Amino acid sequence: MTDPTAIQPSALDQLPDRDPEETAEWQASLDAVTKAAGPHRAAYLMRRTLERAEAGGLALPKLLETDYVNTIPTAAEPAVDGDEEMERRITAWNRWNAAAMVTRGSKHGVGGHIATFASAAWLYETGFNHFFKGKDSKDAPGSGDQLYIQGHASPGIYARAFLDGRLTEQHLDNFRQESGGNGLPSYPHPRRLPWLWEFPTVSMGLGPLSAIYQARFNRYLTNRGIKDVSHSHVWAFLGDGEMDEPESTAALALASREGLDNLTFVINCNLQRLDGPVRANFKIVQELEAQFRGAGWNVVKTLWGTAWDELFQLDTTGALVRRLREVPDAQVQTYQTRDAAYIRQDFFGKDPALAEMAKLLSDDKILECFHLSRGGHEARKVYAAYKAAVEHKGAPTVILAQTVKGFTLGKGFASKNANHQMKKLTVDEFKTMRDLLGLPVPDAQFVDGVVPYAHPGADSPEVRYLQERRAALGGPAPARRAHAVAPLPAPADKPFTSFDKGSGSQNVATTMAFVRLVKDLVRDKQSGKRWVPIVPDEARTFGMESLFPSLGIYSPKGQTYEPVDRDQLMYYKEAKDGQILNEGITEAGSMADFIAAATAYSTHGETMIPFYIFYSMFGWQRTADQMWQLGDQLGRGFLIGATAGRTTLTGEGLQHADGHSPVIAATNPAALTYDPAFAYEIAVIVKDGLRRMYGEAAPGEDQDVFYYLTVYNEPLPQPAKPAVAGVDEGIVKGLYRFNTAESAGLSPAANSPRIQLLGSGTAIHWALQAQKLLAEEWGVAADVWSATSWTELRREALEADAALLRGEERIPYVRQALQGAEGPVLAVSDYMRQVPDQIAQWVEQDYSSLGADGFGLSDTREAARRHFGVDAPSIVVAALAQLARRGEVKATAVKEARDRYRL
């Protein structure tokens, strides 16, 4: 049997020990302390020794967990720079109005959340009173701090805005009732309340991820010389349950690796998620501490209030600290709801030393500690944590603040599992809350059982104090500013018109055409530096390696090594002022980058032009939630779905074969989705996008949109732009005639049957092949149309239909474009048929479609297209079938064609 006290082999045995005798003496000392004073004393001494070593700058691995106590002891807390009693009264007013707003709205059945802000009130109020810089801050002019407010706490933010005069009672009564105007959105939604909210956060997990990349983008702006935002601080308010979302912790290593000390996470550890305890049988605070410490973050635990100081002073054996570490979170939650006798028995009675300690404590003291005294509920504790966070250098900080969910709302709410779904308090509960908070709200104001809003008056000491504090910090917060940013000058026409002549005999993929266009645009002297190229590790796949040496890859450390390809023309160049954000294999991180860049015009008053290029399959399918967030945040820029289509990415198979991204994109009202076929179409779309989003938008055009372009990796001849009127307009609107059978030189007979072939993206090449086969082998004349955007055609048609219901005469553009076109219409794309079928109801001609429905597969392009029935012969057969139904070709032609093409 192995002796457990024997010294086990160590990895340090691989290193020379210059003094084994000294090492043995240290080990013997530890053994002696353990034997004489017990393992707890030995562990305590080891922790103090490690603290000393860290303070002295010794390079040692850090402990992943510390005791379940505050990081900052009471004796080390700094004095609060302000009037604590005044701030208590302000917080009381805000607590009251947050609860009143949701309760009053409950009669309309619109819901709302009360318990979250009740637990987190001091976390917000302390920041608003002392730390959060506004847009007019002298240190961060035009930018201020960036606040990611926890979505369920929004009633408390509205209550504060009501107190400072930015909202009225009417606003509060329209909480979650927006359709009539003058309403308040349920959560932080910039598109719904653009003067207040900057960042949408209630799709949980996206807030923390976005906050990290926002802090990183702030450094990017500073290092590139766009704007010095080094004094802006990013604050992300999160719930402990929210940290289960994978996105919440996906980028922790990035934040520490890049030393983002301009970032603070404040995690409200009320130990409850939506249905019950976060970690019923475990300790969420300890788990998060280990996770963040392991990732390299500075961790500040703010767990216990001042009432606990007396207990810790009595803990001469360490029994109290040990007990706090072993009690699971669900039991801590239970203590909040039980009497002193239960706590004496269950908490203190487990250890003789604790039982003796409990004899020195009154019932009131026990209840004060276990019911009321949490670090997150005391302004001094929160202030100390925030001050430590903003003063810490070299790493981001996470504050783990323990609170009680439903605090001050009464016994019916505090720590109850169901309190997330509880939407109102009774009048009696409000009166109890009033007395607890010390608010002057007389019973007479409760008319017909309706709780009143409470306000001390616009000229009251509380309001004056609040406004003075905010003025000193740079104005109200949160606040989104619509900066008067001058439109970007349009780039010269040359980069756009260079595609008009086509590629001649050279085959060019549209992915390469887009990259070539951007290469020219980033050279523009006025707007070139505003481009933000974003790519998730596949720059070489997309032909972007040529941008490496010219633009550089952003790295806050620059390039500390000699790249392996330094002697090559397109070597891997990192630079502190690099322009490219090469994110590694993280589509979620790349989208968070994109959002920060796409909204810099508002966040910082600096217009940036992000383009994010990615495998189309891993865009909308993987990060559509963030794209919805982008639309909510009013972001602008270009999303490029490369290697697009179900059949163009040969060999990659099912999970790479995108046949549906335009379907998902069509659901996002802010996304303008294009499937261009040719290089000149890309140029026209990008030029118009720059005009609309960054230049002079036309009357009625929404500038707060973003573009999604699908581009392909299939090298094909790029034709010249047709020299006919209206092509550019048709490209932007979504449809134009590329050629006719006659202009294609096919010379159909005068009485030939005719069909209209509509194709998008790479599918237009199959349509052109089918056009030739139909003419030469079947005597059918086909005109070919390029459908650059099925979605924009549909949206414009829907608008036309709505106009008709208002009594306006308006014909949808798609109907206008196809008016007079002879024969039926056959639409084809490299996507599922649902994509081209978006326009079916507005096409007056007989309409049918082909598409790549189903799962993708690995094979050659030709075989895959034959499999899905979208190649040129398949189009011919479908066209003949359509004409046969109309009696314009013989029915036997369809079978003959199938046999001829072996379909």
N, C-alpha and C positions, 0 to 999 in steps of 0.2 A: 504494500500500500504506500502511495506517495505521501511524503511528509509535507503538509500544506505550508509549514513554516520555512521549508527549504527554499533557497533562492532559485528561482526559475530562470532558464535561459532568456537573455534579453537581446534585442536588436543592437543595443549599444556594445554588445560583445564584439561586434565587427570593427569597432573603433579602438584605437590604442588607448589604454588607460595609463597615463604617465605616473599615477600614484595610487595603486590598488589599495594600499593600506589606508589612505585617507578616505577612499570610497567606502571601505568596510566600516570605518569609524562612523561615518554619517548614517549608514544603514543600521548599525548597532544602536545609535542614539534613537532612531525612530522606533526600533523594536523595544527599547527600554521605556520610552514614553508610552507606547501602546500597552505594555505590561503594567506599568505603574499607575497611569492615569486613565487608561481605557482608550478604545479605538476612536471615540468621538473627540477626545482631547487631541489625539495624534492627528486626526484629520483636520481639526481646527488649526493646529500649528502649521501643517503643510499648506493649507490655503493661505494663511498669513505670509508664509515664506514665499509662495508664488506671487502674491500681490506685491511684496517687496521687490522681488526680482523684476517684475514687469515695470514697476515704478522706476527702477534703476536702469531700465533700458536693455535688460538681458533678453536675448532672443530665445524664448521658450514657448512651446505650444500652450495655448490658453485652455483653461477649463471650459467645457461646454455648458456647465450648469453651475449656478451659485445657489446659496440657500434661499428659501422662500421668504425673503425679507427685502426691504427697500435697498436699492443700490446706493441712494444718497441718505445717510442717517439724518435725523432731525437736527443734530448739532451742526451739521455741515450745510444746512439749507440757507441760501442767501435771503436777505430781506426782500420782501416784495416791494417793487417800486410803484406804489399806488395806495389808494384808499380801500382797504380790504372790506370794510363794512359797506361802503358804497357799491363795491362790486358784488357783494352778497345780495344787496337789494336789487340790483340790475338783473342778476341771474334769477332771482325769485320772480320778477315780472315776466321774464322770458319763459321760465318753466310754466307759469300759469297760462300765458297766452298760447303756447304750443299745445298744451292739453285742451284748452278751450276751443281752439280752432278745429282740432280733429273731432272733438265731441260734438260741436255744433254741426259739423259736416256729416256726422253719422246719421242724422235724421234723413239725409238725402241718399243714404246707402253708398256713398262714394269711398268710404274707408279712410285709412290713414294709420299712422303708427305713432304711438305715444311713448312707449317704454324705452326706446333706444335713446332719444334725446334726454329723457329723464336720467338715464345712467351717465350720459356723456356731457352734460351741460357744462361742467367746469373745464372739461377738456377744450371746449370751444371758447367759452367766455374768457379764460385765461389767455388764450391766443389772441383773441380779438382785442383785449385790453392792453396787451403788452408786446406781442411778437409779430403778428401778421401785418406785413407792409402792404399799403394800398398802392394804387396806380400812380399817385402823386408823391410817392416817397422820394426824398432827396437822394437816398442811396440807390434806389432802383426806379428811376423816373420812367413812366410809361409802362412799366412791367409789374412792379410790386412783387409780392410773393404769389405763388400758385397754390391754391387750396383745393384739394380733392376731398370734398365733404361726403361723409357716409350718407348714402341715399336715404335711409330710413330716418335720419336725423333732420331732414329738411324742415319739419314744422318748427324746430327751434331756431333755425336760420331765418325763417319767415317772421317769427316772433321778434327777433332782434331787429330786423329791418322795419318792423312795425314800430318798435320802440324808438328807433332813431329817425322816424318820419319818412322812410322810403316806401312804406306800404300803409294802406288805410284799412279800416275795419271791413270795408267792402271787398278789398283784396282777400283778406283772411277768410271772409265768408264765401269766397269763390275758390277756395282751395279744392283742387281736383275737379273744378267745374269751369273748363276753359272755352267751350264751344261758343258761348255768348260774348267772349272778349272779356278783358279785365280780370282774367282768372289766374290762378297759380298752379303750375304743374305739380304732379305728385312728388316728383324727385328732381334732382338737379338736371334740368334739360335746357341747354343753351338755346336750342332752336325755338323753344316755347317761351322762354323768358331771357332774351339775349342781353339785357342790361345787367342782370344779376349773376346768372350762372355762367361759369367758364368751362367746366368739365363735367360731362355726364359720368356717373359712377355707379348707378344702381344695378347695372349688369355685373354682378359681383365678381371680383377678380380682375376686371379690366382697370379699375381705379389704381390699385397698387402697381400693376404692370405699366400703365401709362405714366404714373408719377415718376417711376425710375427713368423712363426714357425722356420725359420732359426735363428732368434734372440733367440728364446727359446732353439733351439738345441745347439746354442753356449754356453748357460748357462749349458745345460745338459753335454756337453763335459767337461766344466770346473769343475762342481760340482762332476762329476764322476772321475776326475783325469786323463782323457784321454789326454787332452791338455788344457793349460790355454789360452783361447781366450777371456779373459775378456776385452781386449783392442780393440777387433774388434767391429766395429759399422756397423749396417745394415741400409742402406739408400734405401727407396723405392720411386721412382718418379712416380707420378700418375696424371691422368687427373681428373678434377672435374666431367666430364661425366662418367668416369669409376667407380666412387663411387656408381653408381646405380646398378652395378653388386652385387648380394647378397654375393658373396665370398669376395668382397672388405671390407665389414664391419663385416663379420661373426665371426671374432676372436678378435675384439677390446677389449672385456672384458678380454680375456685370457692375452693379452699383459699388461693391467693395473693390473690385479689380481696378476701377477707374477712379476710386477715391472720391466718390460723390458726397462730400461733406456738406453740400447744399441741399441735402435731402433728409427729411425726418418722417418716419412712419410713426403714427400714434395709434396703437391697437387697443381698442376698448375691450378689455377682458372682463366682461360681465358674466362669463362662464356659460352663457346661454346662446344657442342659435335659435332658429325659428320654431322648432318643435320641442326643444328640451336642452339638456346640458351639451356643451361642445365636446367635452371629454368626461363622460359620466364617471368612469372608473380610473381616470388618470388626471394629469395636471397639464392643462393647455399652456399655462405660462411657462412651465419648465420645458415643455416640448418646443415652444416657439423660441425661448431663449437659446436652447441648444442649436436649433436650426439657424438662427441669425448669427450667433457667435461662430458657428462652423463656417458660415458664408463670409465671415470677416467683418460683420457689422459691430458697431458700438451698441451695447444693450443697456438700457436704463429701466430698472424695474421699480414701479411706483405702486406698491401693493396695499400697504397698511397706513391708516391715519394716525394722528398724533396720540389718540387714546391708547394705542398699543405700546407706546414707549414704556409705560409703567410695567407692562407684562414682560417686555424684553429685559428690563433691568432686573426683574426677579428671576430671570432664567439663568441661573448660575451654572446649571448642569448641561444646558443645551437641549433639554427635553422639549421645550416649547418649539424651538426651531425644527427639531426632528419630527414632532407631531404635525406641524404645519406642512412639512414636505410629504408626509405619508397620507394625509387626509385627501381623498379624491374630491374632485370638483363638485360632483353632485351632492356630496355630504356638506360641503361648504355652503352650497345653495340651500340645503335643508336647514342649516343653522340659522339662516336669515329669517326663517319662518317659525322657529321654535322658541320656547321659553328658556329662562336661565337654568332651570332644573335639568332640562334635557341636555343643554350644552355642558353643564357640570359633569353629568354622567358620561355622555358619549365622547366629548372632546378631552376633558381633563381627567376623567376617570380611567383612561387607558394606561396611565403611567403614574406610579406612586409620587414621583417628584412633581408632576403636574397637579395631582390631587392635593398635595400640600400647598402648592401655589394658589389653587382655587379657593382655599380657606381664607386667604388674605384679600379676596376680591368680593365686592358686593354684587348682588344681582344686577343692579343698575350698571355697574362697571362692565360686567360680562355682556349685557345687552348692548351697551354703547359700542363695545369693540366689535361684536359679531353682527350687529344690525346696522350700525351707522358708520363706523370708522373704516373707510376704504381710501386708499391713496388717491384714487381718481375723483373723489368727492371733496378734496381739500385743496383750495387754491394755492396754498403755500407749497404743497407737495408737487402739484402740477407745474407751478412756476419754476421750481428748482429743476425739475426734469427738462423743461423746455430750455431753460438757460444753459443747462449742461449740454443739450443737444446742439444748440446753435454755436456754442463755443468749442465743441469738439472738432478737431481737424484731422483730415486724412482718411476718414471713413464715414459712411452714412450712419445714422442713429435710428434705432427703433426704441420707442417707449412702450413698455407693457404696463398699462394702467388698469388696476383692478377696480371694478365698480359693481354696483348692484343694478340689474335691469329693472326698471320701474321705480327707481329711487325717488322718494318724496311723494309718490302717487298713492301711498297707503297700503295697508295689509292685503288688499284685494289684488294688487299689482306686483309688489316687490318680490322678485325671484320666482314668480309663478311660471310654470312651463308654458301656459297659454297666453302670456302677456303680449306676445307679438301680434296675436290675432284680436286682442281686446282693443276696441276702438273708442271707448267712451268711459267717463266717470259719471257716477250719480251726483246729484246736487249735494248730498251729504258728504260724499267723498271729496268733492271740491271744497266744501267748508272745512273739512279736516285738513286738507292740503293748505288752504288759506291760513289757518291758524299756525300750521307748522312753518310756513314760509314768512309769517308775520306781515301779510299784505292787508292794506286797508280797503277791503272789498266788503261793504255792508250786505247783510242778508236781503235788504230791500232791492238790491240790484238783480237778484235772481227772480226774474219775472216769468211766470208760467213755466217754471222749471228749466228755463234757458240760462245757461251759464254766461255771465257777461265777460267781455274783454276788459282788461284792466290796463290803465295807462296813468303814470304819475303826472302827466302834463308836459307839453312841448317845452316849457321853460323850467321844468323841475330840475333839482340838483342832479338827479340820476341821469336825465337825458343830456344835460349840459356836460356832465362828466364823461358820459359815453362818447359824445361828439368830440370833446376835447382830446380824449385818448385816440380816437380814430384820426383826428386832424394831425396829431403829432406823428402818427404812423403812416400818414400819406393818403388819408381818405377812406371812404367806406369799403368794407370787404364782407363777403365776396362781391366782386364787381367785374363785369365784362365790359370792355371798352371797345366801341367801334371807332378805331383811330381814323383820323382824316388822312389816310395814306394815299399819296398821289398815284394815279394809275401808272403801271410800268410802261415805258415807251415800247412800242411794237418793234420787234427785231427787224432787221433788213429782210427784204423779200427773197434774197438769193438762196438761203438755206431751204426755203419752201419750194421755190420754182425749179430748183435743181433736179427735181424728180419728174418734171413735166414732160421731158423728152423720152422718158423710159430708160431702160437699161441696155437696149440694143441686143447684142448676142449674149450678154452676160446674164446668168441666172442669179437672182438675188432673193433671199427670204425676206419677208416683211419684218421679221425681228431685226435683221441687219439694217434694213431701211430706217427703222425707227432709231436705232443706235446711231446711225450715220447722221440723222437729222439732229439728234441731241448733241452730238460732237460739234456740229456747226453752231448750234444755239448757245452752248456754254462759252463760246468764244466771243459772244456779243459783249461789247465794252460796257454797256449799261445794265443789262439784265443777266449776263452770263454767270456772275458770281451768286446769283439768287437761286440757281438750280441746285437741287439736293438729290443726287442719284442714290438710290437705296436698292441694295441687292442682297438676298440671303445666300451668299456663298457660291452662287453659280454664275458669276460674272463672265467667266470664260465660255460657259455654255451659250450665253447670249451675245458673245462677241464684244464684250465690254472691256477686255483686258487692255485695249489700246488707250483707255481712259486712265489707267493706273499711273503711268509716269507723268501725264500732263496735269491731271487733277489731284492725284494723291488720295490715299485712303486715310480717313480720319483716325487718328490715334492720339489720345491726350499725352502719351509719352513720346510721340514721334516715332522714329525708327532706331531702336537701340541695338540692332544687329545688322550684319551684312546679308542682304537677301541672296538666296542661292542662285537666282537668275539675274544677278546684278549686271552681267555682261551682255544681257539681251536687250533689244530695243524696247520691249514692253515688259519691263521688270516690275516686280511687286514693290511698290513704293508706298510706305506709310509716312504720314506727316502730321504734325500737331495742327496745322491749318488745312489738312486734307479735306477735300470736298465730298468724296464718296463715303457713304456709310455702308460698309461691307459687314453685315451683321452676323455672319456665320449661319448655321442651320437653324434659324428661328423665324418662321413666318409671322408669329405673334409679335416678336420683338421688332421685326421690320415694319409691321403695321403700326406699332406704337410710335416708332420713329416717324413714320409718315404722318400720323395724326399731329404730333408735335410740330412738324415742319408746316403742315397744311393749315395750321391755325396760328402760326407765328404772327400773321398780320394783325390779329386781335390781341393775343397774349402779350406780344412785345412791340407791336406797331411796326413790324418788319415783314415785308412781303417776301415769302420764299416760294419756290416752285418745285415741289417734290415730285419725282417720278420713281415709282417702286415697280421693279420688273421681277416677275416670278413665274414659275411653272403655273399655268392657268388653273390646273387641277388643284393646286395647293393654295389658291387664293380664296375665292368665295366659299368653297367647300370647307376650308379649314378656319378661316378668320372672318366669316360674314358678320359675326357679332361685333367685331371691331369696326367693320365697314359701316355698320349701323351707328356705332358710336361716332365715327367720323362724320356721318351725315348730321347727327344730333349736334355735334360740336361745330358745325358749319365750316368744315374743312374744305380746302381747294387743292387740286393737284391731279396728277395723271397716274392711274393704276394700269399697269401693262401686264396682261395675261399672256405670257409668251409660251412657246411650244403648245399652242392652243389647238383645239379640235379633237374629235374622237379618233381620227385616223392618221394624223400627221406625225405623231411621235412614235416612229416605228420601233418595235421591239420592247417597249417599256411595259406594255400590258395594262391590265384592268385599272390599277390604282393611279396610273398616270394619264389615262385617256379621258380627257375632259370633253364631255358631250353636253354639259348642262350649266356651265358658269353663267351664260347670258340669262338663263331662266332665274337663277338666284339673284343676279344683279338687277333684273327687271323689278324685283320686289322692293328695291331701295329707291325711294322717291328722289334722293339727291344724286343718284348715279346716272350719268349719261353713258349708255352702253353702245359701243360701236364694234363692228366686225369688218374692218376694212379689208379689201381684196388686194389693193395695189399700193405701191409706195406713194404715189401722188395723192391718194386718198388720205393716207396717214398725215401727210404734210398739211393738207387742207383742214383736217380735223384738229390737229395740234395748234395750227395758227388760229383757228376760230376759238379753241379752248383758251388760249392765252388772251385773246381779246375779251372773251366773256368773263373769265375769272379774274384777270389781272389788269385789263385795260378798260375800255369804254363799253360797258354792257349796253345793249339796246333797251329801250323802254319796255318794262314788263319782264325782262329777263332776270332770273334769280342768279346772282353771282356766287352764291354759297352752294356750289355744286362741285362734283368731281367727275372725272372722265375715266371710264374703263374701256380700254382698247385691247382686243384680242389680236395677237400677231403670231405668225407661223414660222416654223423652222425649216420649211420646205423651199429650197432654192428653185425659183421659177422665173421665166421672163417677165420683166416689168414693162407693161405697155406704156405708150405715151398717153397723156391726158387727152381725151376727145376734144377737138377744137370746135365745140358747139356751146351755145349759150346755156346758162343755167346749171352747168356741171357742179360748180362749187356749192351752189345752193342745194342741189340734190344730194351731194355728199353729206352736208351738214344735217339736212332734214331726214336723210335716211334712204333715198332711192333716186336713181337716175338711169336713163337708158344708156348702156355702154356702147352697144352697136345694134344694127339691124342686120337681117340676112343680106340685104343689099350692100350695106357699107362694109360688111365682112368679105365682100367679093364672092358670094356664093351663087349669085344670079338665079334666084328661084323663078319658076314659071309664073306667069301672071295669075293663074288660077290655083296656085299651090295652097294647100291648107297651111294655116299659120298658128303658131303658139308663142307665148311669152314665157321665157325662162328667167326666173329671178334667182340669183345666187348671192351668197355672202361669203366673205373671207376666201379661203382656198377653194371653196366649192364652185366659185365662178369659173375656175379653170376647167372643171368637169363639164360645166354647162357650155363652155365654148367648144369643147371637144364634141359634146352632144349636138350642138348647133351644126357642126360640120357633117357629122354622121347623118343627121336628119335630112340635110339638104342633098348630100351626095348619094345616099343609099335608099332614101324613102320619099324623096320629093317633097319634104316638108320645110317650110320657111320658119325659122325661129329667130326672134329678137331676144337679146340678152340684156338683162338689167342687173346693175350692182345694187344690192340692198345693204347699204353700210350700217343701217341700224333698224332692225325690226322693232326694237323697243321704243325708239323715238317716234317711229311711224305710228305705233299704237297709242302712245301718250298724246300725240297731236290729234289723232282721230277721236280719242276720248274727250279731249277738250272741245273739239268741234261738236260732238254730240251734246255736251253740256251746254254749249252756246245755243244750240238749236232749242233746247228746253227753255232757255231764257228768251226765246223769240228772235235770236240773231240768225241771219242766213250765213252759214259757213259750211264749206265742203272740205272734208278731210284731205290733207295733202296727198295721201297715197291714192285716193280716188281721182284726184286731179291729175296726178302724174300718169296713171294708167288709162285715163279717159281716151277713148278712141283706139286703144291698142286692140288689134284683131286677135280673135281666137281665145282659147282658155289660158289660164295662168298656172304654171307649175313652178313651185318654189323649192329650193334645195339649199341645205347648209351642212356643215360638218358637226351639227349638234342634233339633239333630239327634235322631232318634228314640232314639239310645242313651241320652239323658238320661232320658226317662220309662220306658224299658225297664229301668232299673235295678231296678224293683220287680216286674217281670213274674212271676218265679217264686213270689212269695208271695201273688199274687192268685188266690183260688180260682175266681172267675168267669172266663168266656172273656175274654181280654185281647188288645187290639190297640192300636196307637199311630199317631199322625201327628207328623211333625216336618219341620223345614226342613233336610234334608240337602243337601249339595253346596255350591258356592261361592255367595256372595251376588251381588247385581246391583243396578244402579241403576234405580229406578222408583218409582211411588207405592206406598204401603203396600198398598193394595188389590190392585194388580197383582202385587206381590211375593208376597203371600199366596196369590193364585190360582195363581201360578207354582209355589209349593212345595206346594200342595194342603193348606193349613192354615186357609183362611178358613172362614166359617160354612157356605156351601154344600158345601164339600169335607168338612167334618165331618158334615153331614147325609148325604151319599152314603156315607161310610165307616160311619156308624151303621146306615143301612139295609142295607148289605152284610153287616154283622155279624149283624143281626137276620134277614136272609134266609137266611143259612147255618144258622140255628137253626130256620128254618121259621116265624118269628113275623111276618114280612111277606112279601108276594109277591115273588118273584124279579124280576118285571118292574118293581118299584118302583125298583130301583137304576138301570136304564137310563132310566126315566122321569125320575128326579131328575137324572141327568147331562145329559139333553137340556134339561130345564127350566132348569137353572142354567148351561148352556153350558160344561160342564166337558169 
